[in-house]
């Protein structure tokens, strides 16, 4: 089927109730390439490239009618101001009603679903249509839910703290959007939701996805068992890969990194192999997954066609991935348990970049540094001076901060020590080893109950701080990585 000619941009106002992205004066509105970038995003990607391949408006309209609709913006008031570009909240739920018993056993999908969001991402598409910025929001994030009515019990709740993924369980898509907007001050323009079923079957219809691992990955909970090297994953295997959180001490944060790598791999295949430009393949993909997709009412035929046209020039390098910066791991909340508390200063800076439609991964000059497991930008440090050398604590604090550690900036005095000492809670042993690498010859000491802040007491042996960087390039100020950095290289 020959490609249909590109439609001219729509003129005049959009349909009532459909949010429009703000654009700079004189800038031509580019198609809002919205929903293709999320953990279960192959769903919308399929429809988008279907449009890009030249499948007609009527066909896409027929697909539109098959999407389950939801109104996540109902009765919402006092919302954040819109910025340039377009923001999509893409969530992956743990729904597994349509999983077969064989699949349930093979891919370790037993147990009752929690009816909560397994994955939450903000997908920002730049106003010029040339960049997609994907920000993962940890499901265990400490969040503040606005006042709402519980969708299960009908009970009216005042504003209260919760884990972010619990917003869906209490108030569905509406409360999820409200909570995310409240926490980020980023206005959400569209909402997309996909479950386990659509994820697995869509990956299979696409022919699987290639993943490369630097070290073996094994998780007895999901059944994932990959040797180091290159792997071609089917839908079920891909689900194991993106769900695994017991591979190492990184837990849910490590899982988010693997989800981001998987998205980059999907994008690489979609934009280079030509598989998704086959109309028959797209028909099969859409028929497979439409039964599991839910989208807001304003995401319709026009948006699909716009998205398809905008995709034509995309490559893995056009996408950038990150996770919201964490300030405190294991932040305990009464009645909720252990949560992840966002770093206020750095998360505000990240979300401001989204509102300002700015890239998250500016070009930086590389410098020589020793590789460590945990990025210094993720490690909080309190420095103390354990000598009688005036100002030593300040110099150590400054040097650690220069190489990326998140020091308090307020060094303290401490009893004398003979050797530079790093004190840490055993739960943060990987962070402690990374910090110790920057302080050659230091002594490590476990202090149970100390919490997530590591303490460095400078001793008379201190000479300098060694530059270190994360062994995983998916870490940094915001943990930003572009898609072309994490896909498998050519043999």
N, C-alpha and C positions, 0 to 999 in steps of 0.2 A: 504494500500500500504506500503510495507516494506521500511524503509529508505535506500536510496542509499548510498554506501560507500563514505566517505569523499575523495575528490580529493586531490592528492598531491599538494603542493604549486607550482605555476607557476614559471618556471625558465626563465632566460633571460630577455631581455628588454620588457617593456610594449608596447602596440600599440602606434604608433606616435600620438602625441597630447594629450595623456592621462597623466595627472600629477601624479607623484609617490611620496609617502611620503618618507622623508629621515629617515634612521634608524641608530641606533648606530652600530659601528663596531662589527661584530660577532653576532648581534641579528638577529634571524630569523624573517622575515617579517610575521606579523600576518595579517589576513584578515582585510581590512579597514572597520570596521562596521560603516557605515557612516550615512545614512540619517534618521534613525528612530526617532530622537529626535527633534521634533519641534512642534510648536503649532498645526499644522494640520498634524502631523507626522504619524498618524495611517496608512496613505497611504503607505509609504514605508515600515513601520513595517510589514504590511500585506505580501508584496512580500518577505521580508526577512525571516519571519518565514515559509512561504511557501517553501522556499528553504531548511530551516533547517529541515522541516518535511519530507524531502526526495523526494519531487516532482522533477522530472527529469529536466535535462538541457534543453531538447526540450520544455517542458512546460513553463519554465521560459523565454526561448527565444521568445516564442509566446507572452508572456506578454510584453517583451521588445519592440516588434514591435508596441504595442498599445500605448506607451507613446508619448505624444506630445513633440517634441524636440525643444530646443532653444540653441543659441550659445552666452552665456553671456560673453565669454572670447575673442570674436572677436577683433582683432587688438589691444589688450591690450599690453602696453609696460611699462617698468620701474616698474615691479611688485615687491612686497616684496619677500624676500628669503623664501623658504619653510623651515619648521622645522620638527621635529619628529611628527608622528601622522598624522591625516587627518582632514581637516577643511571643513565643509559644510555650505553654506549659505542657510538657509531654511526660506522662506518667505510665509506668508499667505496673499492673496489678498482679496479684498472685492467684487470679482466677484460674481454675483448673477443671471446671465442670465437664469440658469436652475432651479432656485427656483420656486416652484409652487405658485400660488396666495394665496392658503390656508396657505402654510408655511410662505409666506411673511407677512401675517397678524398676524398669531399666534405667530411668533417669532420676530415681530417688525423689519422686514427687508426692510421697505419701503424706498423710496428715491433713487436717482440715485447714483450709485457707483462712487467713486472718481478716480478709476483706479490707486490706489496707494497701497502700502503695509500696511496692517492692523497690521501685526506682522513681526518682523525681528529677527532672532536668528542665532548666530554662534554656530554650533555643532562641538565640537572637540572630536575626537576619539583617545585615546592614542595609541601609537605605539605598545604596547603589547596587545591591544584589550580588556583590562580589565576595562576601564573607559570611560564614556562619560561625557564631561563637556559642559553644555548648557548655553550660555550667551545671555540674552535678550538685544536688543538694542532699547530703547524707540523710538517710531515712531516720536515723536516731538523733538528728539534730534537736537541740532544745528549741522549742518554738512557743509562741504565745498565740493561742487561738482566740479570735474575737468572740464576742457574745453570739450564741447561736442556739438553735433547737436541735437536739439530738435526733438524728433520722431514725434511730432504732427504737428508743423509748418515748420520744416526744417530749422529753424533759428539756426545759429551758436552762441553758448554761450561761453563766457569766463568763467574761474573758478569763482564761486560765492557762497555765503552762501545760504543754503536752510534748510528746515526741512528734516530729513533723509528720511521719507516716500515719499517725493516729488520727489526723485531721480527716482523712478520707473515711475512716471507720465511723467517726462521730457525725460527720456532716456531708460526706460525699464530695463530688467535684467542686461544689460551691464553696464549702468551707476550706477545701484544699487551696483553691485559688485565693480566697480571702486571706488565709494564713500566709501564703507565700508573698502576696503583695504587701501585707503588713510587715513581714520580716525583711523584705528586700527593697521596698519602695519602688519596685519595678512594675509597671502596668502590664498585665497579661492581655494580649489581644486575641489569642486562640488557645483552645484546649484540645488535646488529643490523648486518648487512653487505649492501651493495647494490653492483652493478657498473654499468659504462657502459650495458649493454643495458637494464636495468630503468629507469635514469634517463631515457634518451631516449624510450623507448616510453611511459612513464608520463606524462611532460610532454605528449606528443602526445595521449594519451587524455584528459587534462584540458583540452585545448583550447589549450595554450600558456600562456605567462606574460608579463606586461608588465614591462619594465625601462626605467628612465629613466637617461640618462647626461648628466653635466654637460659632458663634453668628448668628442671623438672617441676611439674605442678601436680599435686595429688591432694584430693579432698575426699575423705571418707563419707562426709555428709551428702555430697552431691554425686559421688562416684567418679568425679573427674580424675583422670590419670593420664597425663601427657608427659612424654619424655622431652628433653630439651630439643629444639629444632622446629621444623616446619610441619604444620598439620592442616589437613583439609577437614573442616568440621561440618557435619550435617546439622539439621535443626535441633535435634535432641542434644547432641554433643555441644553445640553452641550455647544452648540453654544452661548446660552444666558449667560451661566456661564463665558465663556472665553472672551466674548465681553463686559461685564458690566464694566463700569468705573464711575458710579454715585452712588456707594454704600456708599462711605465715602469720606473724604477729600483726600484720597491717589490717587484718579483719575487714570491716566494711569499706575502709578507705582503699585497701588493695583491690577489693572487688570493683569499686568505681573506676579505678584505673584500667582494669581489664575490660569493663564495659566500654570505656572510651576507645581502647584499642580495637575492640570489635567493631564499633561504629566506623572507625577509620578504615578498617578492612572492607566493610560493606561498601563504603563510598568508593574505595579504590577499585573494587570489582565492577561496580555499577558504571563508573566513568571511564573504564579502560577496556573491559572485555567485550562490550557490546551486547552482552546477554540481555540486559534490560531494555534494549531498543527493539526487541523482537515483539511485535504486537501479540502474537499467540502466547508468548511467555507472560506478557502483562495481563492478558485476559485470564490466564490460569492463576496468576498471583492474586489478582483482585478478587476472583471468585473464591479463592481459598481463605482469604483473611477478612473479607468484609463482615462476616458474621461475628467477628470479635472486636471490631473497632468501634469506639465511641468518639464523637467529635462535637464541638459546639455548633449551634445552629447556623452560624454565619460562615462556616467553612464549607463552601459549596463548589459548584462547577467552575465558576470564574476563577476561584482561588486555585483549583487543581490545574487549570490551564496556565495561569500565571506562574505557578510553581514549576510546571514542566518547561516552560520557555526559559526561566531563570536558571534551570539546572544545566543547560546546554554547555555553558562555559566552566562548569565546576570541575575541580580536581581535588584530591585529598589535601593539597596544600591550601585550599580555600577554606578549610575548616580548622577550628582551634578548639581545644578541649581543656577544661579545668574543673576543679572542685572548689566549693566555697572554703576559704581559709578557716582552720579550726584553731581556736584560742585555748581551749581546755578540754582534754580528753577525760572521760569518766566524770563529768560534772554531775553530781548527785542531786536529785530533786525528789523531795518527799512524795511518796505515792506514785512515782514514775520510775525511779531507779536511775541508772547511769545513762547520761546523755552526752552529746557532743556540743559544746558551746562554741559558737562562731567567734572568731577574732573580730572585735567590733571595728577597729580602725581599718584593717585590711579588707574585710568583707564590704564595708561601706565604700572603699576605694574601688573594689571590683564592680559592685553594682552601679556605681556612678559611671564607670566606663561603659557599661551596657546602656545606661540612660543617655550618655553622650555619643553613643554609636562609635566608640573608639576600639581599635584592636586591643586584645588582651596580651598579645605576644609580640611586642616591638622587637626589632632587631637589636641584639646585644653582641658586643665583642666577647669572644671566648677567651678565657684565661686558664693557665695551667692550674690544676687543683687535684687533690687526692680524692678518689671515689669513696663514697660512704653509702650506707644503706638508707639512711633517713636524711632528707634534705635539711640543711641548717635552718632554712626558713620555717620549718615546722617544729623547731625545738626552742622552747622558752628557757632562758638561763638567768639566774641571779648570781652576780659576781660579788666576791668578798676579797678583802686584802688580808692575808694571813702573815704579813711581814711588817717591819717598821719602815719600809720604803714608802715615803709619801707619794700619793698619786698613782701607785701601782694598780689599784683596783680600777681606776678610771681608764688607764691605758689598756688593761685586759678587756674591759667592757667594750671599749671602742674597737679594738682589734677583732673581737668575736663578732661584733655587729657588722663590721666591714666585710667579713666573709659570709655573712648571711644569717647568723644566729639572732634570735629575737631576745636580746638582752633587755633587762628592765630599765637600763640607763641610769640606775641609782645604786652604784656599788656600796657595799657595807664594810664595816670593820669586823674582823674575826680574830679569835685566839690564834697565836702563832702556829704555823705548820712547817714541817721540814721539807715538804714536797707538795707541789700543786695537787689539790684534791678535787675530785668530781664526785659529788654525792647525788644519788638518784634512787627513786622508787623502783623496785624490781620490775614493775609492770612496764617501765620505760627503758628497759635494758638496751634495746637497739638504738634508741636515741642517745643513751649514755656512751655507747661504743663509738657512735659517730662524732660526738663531742670530744671524746678522748683522742680521736684521731687528729683533731685540730690542736691538741695540747700534748705534744710528744713527751713521753716520760711521766705523765701524770698518774696519780693513784686513783683507782675506782673503789667506791664504797657504797654498798647497798644501805638504804635507809627506808624501811617499810613505813608506808603511810605518808611519805613526803609529798606525794602528788605529782602532777605533771610538770612542775618547774624543777629543772636541774640546778644544782648549786656548784659553782666553781670557786674554790678558795685558792687564790694565787699564793704560791710559796716562793722561797728565795731561788729555786731552780728555774723559774719562769724566764724564758728568753723571747719567744715569739709565738704567734698563732699561725698555724699552717692553714693555707687555703684549702677548703674542701668543697665538694659539690656532690649532689645526689648521683648515685649510680644509675638511677632511673631518670631519664630525661623528662618524665612526666611529673616533675616536681620543680618548684621555684617560687617566685614571689606569689603568684596565684596558682602555681602548679600547671602552667599552660604548656601545651604541646600542640603542634599542628599535625594534621592527619598524615602527611607524607613522612613524618619522623618516626612513626610507630608501625607502619605497615611493613610486610615482608619485603626485603630488598630483592633485586633480581639476581638470579644465580649466575 
